[in-house]
């Protein structure tokens, strides 16, 4: 490479709080060394640059580049990005007149622009991340090279066309609740029209391959992509393939909007997912279930294989807590527990945002049903390092919240405090019920063997779902017979149907009456399906063709990792798998959903948090006007 000297970072100015470095990437081609210069700039002066979003990969896997003709080790993934992004000799490209004249391309990339060996600088620069990704002229999303050797080149090069065709085949983008529901019902009927091209016949493999890239496993990518204004282009680059990020985002939104699922970890589109079944089939041909790229739920997506653990923590917490005089400071020297405790405390005490409680305690079972080991944190503090997850009942998206169990957090004026040692949370709420009986959650139901169900894998999937549903019915009916109780009490059937879908559609809109009525039909149909004498009526078939996929996706999403339960008060609920009999339901003043608490032995009035819940009959503030319940102080440790 020539130079044997190692580059030394010049300190950033201490007299301003918005100075950062821009990278001037020099022209080059082929095996030419990657060369660049680092130049200080101030965000307040609106410099022109492109921001690079990429996956670090293994932080120890580095390659030397030349910065001011001196060696600087950068991640191999960033080095490959620079080789693709650098201007060709005599090609004027990039930001700014001066840069164009010099032939350089002006970029910002954290691994090179921040001194990674200076903890104090890293802490300060992380505070500027929001501003850095708010101001670029373009965001360059580097997905990596595509030379894995396993994918035919022609398939990879078909990606831009695959995305365009998907947009032509998928239903239109709609945003209002009624429109989404109307179009969702139509989409499953339309695919049955013979001779009409539809999304089931589309080759989704190029999109599946691009979704398998490590870039999608990073937490930072959320802010890196979304913070810039809408008019700022986002260009995705996969080796020598380029496409507009907006187009892939539109595909993802439409897939999610219409509950069509495309699993990023599967090499090809499955025709029968282990946990889902579509009802839009003709002549026994199963429809393809597709899962969208669902990146916008940042804080629900905890797997992070890019960068360090602290990178993931700070990416999550600093994104939601802007830099303020009282806000958190990114601190790479702090412990993981300290950062999580600070995040939860500020969310609850300063912001009065009870949504954070739905992320705690965030335990879940893994292979062998072994629970994850939490960090040494109070039960009300989420452990965001856990890799498993349970779908929260609260809504973290931009859509209006569906539930209002504890009233308005701004109208009600609850006092939320944390003890001096930071471990004991005090809030106001009402204890409204207790767990009486629990059904086995879906993911703990044994998968039927080929001997039990001989009609194929898809039928075994359905049988497992039917077994889970029958278990829920037994718990709901208690000592009564389900069929007798359901025939005598229409409200009983509706409450059951509403509970198992958490009162929502897959896109977290309130479940409309026609969907709930179809869910009642589904609850009768699925167990009966394995009776050799059962024959579905034409009305049942039509109903399930229209609503079946919508119902199952809501079931899998909301009930899959939760336990159905009946309470001492006769209500139905979906609770965390860790729930036990006699756990207490609490409506916290100002909170969106009820929470399940467990009395701490020998400590009157003190509880541990089990998790959030759906509790039928109290999701819309009913408990606040019920004179049977008293508002009291709740202490959670």
C-alpha positions, 0 to 999 in steps of 0.5 A: 500500500506504500505508507507505513505510517498510521493515521492519528485523529486530530481532536475535534473542537471543544469550543462548539458542540456540533463539530464532526468530520466529513470524509472526502473519498478520492477517485480510484478504480480496480485494485487502487488503494482506498484513499480519503481525507477527513475534514472537520465541519459544523452541522450548523453550517449545513455542509453538503454530504451523503450519509452511509448506512452499512453493517460493521460486521465483525469489528476485528475484521478490518482492512487498511485504507489510506487517510491523508496517505497514512494507514487507517484500519476500517471495517472490511464491509466499509472498505468494500462500500468505499470501493463501490462508492468512490468516483472513477478517475476524472468523474465528478460525483458527490456533494458540493462544488469544491468537492466536485472540482477536486474529484472527491465524494463527500461522505459521512460514515461513523467507523471512519469519521469518529475516532473509535478509540476515543470513548469521550469522542464517541459519547459526544458524536453519538449525541449528534447522530440524529442531526447527522442523519437528518441533514444529508443530501442523500442516504446511501444504504450499503447492503454489502457484496452479493458474491456469496456464490450460492445465488445465480447472478441472473436472479440477483440482477432481476431484483429491480425488476422484481420490485417493480413487478411486485408493486404492479401486482400488490394491492394499492397503498391505503392508510385509513382503517376502513380502506385497509379492511376493505382492500384486505377482504378483496385481495384474497378473493382476487387471487382466485380469478384464473388467468389473472396475474397475482402476487402468488405467482410472482418470483419473490426470491430476489427480494428474499435474498436482499432481505437476508443481508446482515444490514437488516439485523442492525438497530442503528439502521432505523434512524439512519434511514428514516431521520432525513426529510422525505425529499432526501433520496435513499439509494440502496446499493447491493454490490453493483445493483442499485435501487430506490429504497422507497420502492422496497419500502412500498412493497414492505408496507403493502405486504404488511398492510394486507397481512401477506408474509415473506420470511426474510430468513427463508431462501425461497417463498414457502408454500406452507408456513409452520405457523400459518395457513391461508384460506385462499386456495383452489383445488388444494393448491396452498397460497404462499404466505409472505412476511414483510420487511417490518423494520419500523417497530424499532424497539420491538426488534431486539436481535442485533448482530451488527456492532457491539452490545453497547452500540445496540443499546445506545441506538435504541435509547438515544433514538427515542430520547433527543438530546436535552439538558435533562436527557441521557448522555450516550456513555460507552463507559456506563454499564448496560444496566445503568443505561437500561435503568436510565432509559426506563426511569426517564420514560416513566418519570419524565415523559410519563410514557407507560409503553416502556412497561410493555417491554418489561420484563421481556423474558421468553422461552427458547429451545428446550423451554429454558427461560432467558437469563435477565440482567440484574434489573428491576422487573419494570425495566426492560432488558433490551439485550434479550433476543426473544420477544413477545408481541406487545399489546401496546402500539408503538407505530404512528397509528392512533393507539387502540386501547385506553385502559388507564385513561389519558396519561396527560389528563390523569395526573398520576405521580410516578416516582422511583426510589432513591436507589433507582430500584422501586417504582411507585405509580397509581392504579387499580387492582381489578382481577386475578388469574384463575385458569391458564391454557397452554400457549400456542408455541408450547403445543406439541407439533403433531406427528405424521402418525397423528395426522397423515394428510401432510405437513399443512394439515399438521400445522392446522391440527396444532392450531386446532389443538391450541384453540380447543385448549383455550375453549376448555379454559374459557368454558370452565366447568361448563360445556363449550358448545352449550355455553356458546349456544346460550350466550352470544356475548360469550362467543364474541368475548372469546373471539375478540380476546384471542385476536387481542381486539385488533387486526394484524395492522393494529387497527380495532377489529371490526365486527365482521372480522370478529363474527368471522373469528367465531366461525373460524373457532367452530370450523378449525377443530371440526375440520379434523372430523371425517364427517365434517363438511364446511357449508358454502357460507363458511367457506366464503367467510374463511376465504375472505377472512381466514388469513386475516384471522390466523395472522392476528392469532399468530402475531398476538396470541402465539407466545401468550397464554389464554386465561380466564380470570376470577371475575369471569373475564378472558385475557391474553397474558405472558407465558410467565403468568401464574394463577393468582397473579393480579391484573392492574390498570395503571392510571395513564397506561394504554393496557392493563399489566399483570403483577405478582405479589412479592412474598412478605411485602404488602403492597409490593409487586413484580411485573409479569408483563402487559396483557389484553383483558377483555372488558377493561381495555377502554377505561371501564375500570376507572368508572367502576366503583368496585375498584379503588385507586391506590399506590402500586409499588413494583420492584 
